[in-house]
Amino acid sequence: MALDDRNLTVRLARTVDEITAAQRLRYEVFVAELGGGGDLVDHENRLERDRFDPYFDHLLLTDARKQGAVVGVYRLLRDDQAEAAGQFYSEDEYDLAPLRASGRRLLELGRSCLHRDYRGGPGVMLMWQALSDYVAEHGIEILFGTASFHGTDVQRLAHPLSLLHARHLAPEDVRVRSRAFQPMDLLPEEEIDRRRAMVETPALIKGYLRLGGTVGEGAFVDHAFNTTDVCLVMDTQRLNEQAAARVRRGRG
């Protein structure tokens, strides 16, 4: 798999050195920039890693202008890979029983990040195109994974969390639930400042919502990573229907 846009290329990692480069970028974003941590973080070599890395596919965005430096990362874990790992990564935070019981092909997404110089550019779209190809290749039916708000003060996040609960809760048959349950309906819907809520919602989460993504019930406050997590769930059938509708409307 490889997608090119002049100097940017997206492909799966093929070597240990490429996975190490991904871990180095993750350190710069999740640890140095956002204040996260973890048991296997290597501060001396500036690597953010965990026990799941050997089981994931690592989707890389590289820049030929910087000798092929890794400037974007996405971790992908299919259900067959999760079986080998013993669980999905997000299973420590969320009860995934509804997804497992669905009998559908699952893909967990995680550790998505871009180097600060590439945010807002074409890189993220290239990575999503490559992800779409990966989903089609493996017959994936449901995508899911945790996405994070920076910080652990849920009261400061009351507007975006309440809006997610009020307007974007997953259908009951795929509604996963936080294991360390933090309610998201912190405000009555009529008190939510929707403009503030969207401003305070990270771009990645807003992107998933635009694609028809929904959220599980309850947030998970991750003190080790200094984040408040929500679990996003996306049905590829719904995504395909939305894409077809856009084509029918002439929007491409």
Rosetta blueprint (number, residue, H / E / L):
1 M L
2 A E
3 L E
4 D E
5 D E
6 R L
7 N L
8 L E
9 T E
10 V E
11 R E
12 L E
13 A L
14 R L
15 T L
16 V H
17 D H
18 E H
19 I H
20 T H
21 A H
22 A H
23 Q H
24 R H
25 L H
26 R H
27 Y H
28 E H
29 V H
30 F H
31 V H
32 A H
33 E H
34 L L
35 G L
36 G L
37 G L
38 G L
39 D L
40 L L
41 V L
42 D E
43 H L
44 E L
45 N L
46 R L
47 L E
48 E L
49 R L
50 D L
51 R L
52 F L
53 D L
54 P L
55 Y L
56 F L
57 D E
58 H E
59 L E
60 L E
61 L E
62 T E
63 D E
64 A H
65 R H
66 K H
67 Q L
68 G L
69 A E
70 V E
71 V E
72 G E
73 V E
74 Y E
75 R E
76 L E
77 L E
78 R E
79 D H
80 D H
81 Q H
82 A H
83 E H
84 A H
85 A H
86 G L
87 Q L
88 F L
89 Y H
90 S H
91 E H
92 D H
93 E L
94 Y E
95 D E
96 L L
97 A H
98 P H
99 L H
100 R H
101 A H
102 S L
103 G L
104 R L
105 R L
106 L E
107 L E
108 E E
109 L E
110 G E
111 R E
112 S E
113 C E
114 L E
115 H L
116 R H
117 D H
118 Y H
119 R L
120 G L
121 G L
122 P L
123 G H
124 V H
125 M H
126 L H
127 M H
128 W H
129 Q H
130 A H
131 L H
132 S H
133 D H
134 Y H
135 V H
136 A H
137 E H
138 H H
139 G L
140 I L
141 E L
142 I E
143 L E
144 F E
145 G E
146 T E
147 A E
148 S E
149 F E
150 H E
151 G L
152 T L
153 D L
154 V H
155 Q H
156 R H
157 L H
158 A H
159 H H
160 P H
161 L H
162 S H
163 L H
164 L H
165 H H
166 A H
167 R H
168 H L
169 L E
170 A L
171 P L
172 E H
173 D H
174 V H
175 R L
176 V L
177 R E
178 S E
179 R L
180 A L
181 F L
182 Q E
183 P L
184 M L
185 D L
186 L L
187 L L
188 P L
189 E H
190 E H
191 E H
192 I L
193 D L
194 R H
195 R H
196 R H
197 A H
198 M H
199 V H
200 E L
201 T L
202 P L
203 A H
204 L H
205 I H
206 K H
207 G H
208 Y H
209 L H
210 R H
211 L L
212 G L
213 G L
214 T E
215 V E
216 G L
217 E E
218 G L
219 A E
220 F E
221 V E
222 D E
223 H L
224 A L
225 F L
226 N L
227 T E
228 T E
229 D E
230 V E
231 C E
232 L E
233 V E
234 M E
235 D E
236 T H
237 Q H
238 R H
239 L H
240 N H
241 E H
242 Q H
243 A H
244 A H
245 A H
246 R H
247 V H
248 R H
249 R L
250 G L
251 R L
252 G L
